[in-house]
Amino acid sequence: MAALNALLWDEQKGAWFDYDVENGKNLEFYPSNLTPLWASCFSDPSFVDKALKYLEDSKILTYQHRIPASLRNTGQQWDFPNAWAPLQDLVIRGLAKSSLPRTQEVAFQLAQNWIQTNFDVYSQKSAMYEKEGFGWTNGMALMLLDRYGDRLTSGTQLTLQVPHCLVVALPFQLLLSFLPW
C-alpha cells in the first residue's frame, strides 16, 4: 500500500494514476484510477472522499446514465461514450466504503443510473447485445439489486399487463361459478 500510494496517488487530484517510466503519471480520467478504493488498498479513510471530489472536478457525475470508460472520444469501444460494468463496479463499491452520507448517496445514485440505463437499453432493443448483455453486466445488476434493491427503480411506471387469454377467461369463469351444477 505504501508503494502504491507513494508512486500512484496524486494528493491534489484525489486519485491514483498509471505511471509511465518515461513520462511520469498519466493524469487522464479513467474509472480505473479509483481501483485502490474498490480493492481497499488505502489506509486513510479520507481517500474515499477525496476520490468523490476527483469525480466532481472531472465532471464525471454530470453523465446521468453512466461513468464513461474514458473522456477520450476515439471511436474505440473502450473510450467515450461507452461504459463498462466492471468500471461502474469499481467506482460504486469504492465510494460505498465511505462513512459520509453524501458519498454513500453518490454511490447509490451511480447505481441507480446504471440500472436505469440497462433497463432502458433492454426495453428499447428487446435484447441486450455485447457490452450491455455480457455476464458482467448481469452480475453487476444483481450485485446492485442485492445492495440497493429496496431503493432502485427502473425509472418507468409499469402498468399491470394481463394476458389477453385471462381477460377472456376470467368473466367466463365468473359466469360459470354462478350456474347451478
N, C-alpha and C positions, 0 to 999 in steps of 0.2 A: 504494500500500500504506500509506503514511504516513497519508493522509487516511482510508482505510478503518479503520485501527486507531485513529486518534485519535477518530473520530466514533462508531464502532460497537462496538469492543472494550470489554468490561467485565472488567477485571482480577480483580475479586472473584468474579464468576460463572464466568469462564473461557470466554466465548463472545462472538460478535458478535450484536448485536441491531438489529432495524429501528429506524429513527429517525423519529419524528413531530415535525415542526417546532413543533407546538403543545404536545405532551405529553412530548416527550423520547423516551427509549428505551422500547420495548415489551419488557418483561422476561419475557414468557410463553415457554414452551418451544415450539419448532418445530425439527425436524431441520435446516431451512434455516439455523438460527443457526450451523451449522458449515460452511456453503458455502465460506468462505475456506480451510478446510483442504483440501477437495476440489480447489479451484482453485489451490492453492499460493500464496495471497495473504497470506503471512505470512513474516516474516524470522526470527523467534525460534523455534527448534525446540521450546522448552518449551510453546508454544501448543497443540501436539497433546496433550500430557499434561495440560494444564490443561483441555482440552476433554473428556478422559476423566473428569476429576473433576466437570466440569459434568454429564455424563451420569449419573454415580453420585449426585451431590447431587440431581438432578432425579428420581431413582428410575427412570430410563428403562431401565436394564439389568435391572430386575425383570420387564419384559414379555417372557416367554420366547419368544414367537412372532415379534415384530417390533417395530420402533420406531414408535410411533403418530405420525400426522401432526400431532397436537397433543395437549394434555391437556384441551382443552375438549370436553365431550360435548354437542354442539349438535344431534345428529341429522343433520348435514350430512356428505356424503361426504368432505370434506376435513378433518374433525375426528375426534377419538377416537370409536371404537376403530379406525378404518380406518388402513391403512398403504399407502404407495405406493412402488413400486420405485425411482423416481429419488431419493426421500428416503433409502431404505436405502443406495443407492449413495453419496450424499454423505457419510454418516457412516462407512460401512465403509472406503471408499477414503481418506477423510480420516484416520481413525485408523491405517490401514495405513502411513501416511507416518512414523510414529514409529519411532525406533530402539530403544525399550524393548520387551522381550519381552512384558511384561504387556499393554501397549497393543496390540501385534500380536495377542496371543491373544484379546483382547476383539473386535477386528475380525473374526477368524476365527469366534468364537462367534456374533457377529451374522450372519455369512454363513451359518453352519450353521443357525441359527434360521430364516432367511428361506427357505433351500432346503427345509428340512423342512416349514415351513408351506405352501409352494407344493405340495409333494408330497402333503401331507395333503388340501389342498383339491381337488387334481386327483383323488386316489384316491377321495374321498368323493362327489364330484359327477360323476365320469366326464367332466367337461369343466370348463374354466376360463372364467368369464364376466367381462366388463368389466374391473374393476380387476385380477383375477387373471390374465387372459389377454391383456392388451394386449401389443404388441410390446416395450414397455419391460420388462415382467416377464420375457418370454422372453430378451431381451437381457441383463438383469441375471443371470438364471440362467446363461447362457453365460459371462458375464464372471467370475462366481464359480467356475464349474467350471474355467475357464482358470487362475484364480489359486490356487484351493484344491482342485482336483479330486482330488488324491491323499489328501485328508483328509475331504472332505464325504461325508455319508451321507444317505439318505432318512429314516432313523430307524426303518425297518421291516426285518424279516428277510424277504427274498424267498425263496420256495421255487421250485425248478425246476418249471416247469409245462410239461408235454409235451402237445402237441395230441393229442386222442383218436385221430385217424387214424394217428398214429405208434405209439401203444400197440397198436393192432390190427395194423398193417402190419409192425412190427418182428419179432414172433415168426413171422409168416407168411414173411417174407423169410429169416429164420434157418433155418426148416424147409426152404425151397427150396434153400438153399445146401448142404444135406446130401444132397439127392437126386442120384442119378447121371443125367447127361444124355447 
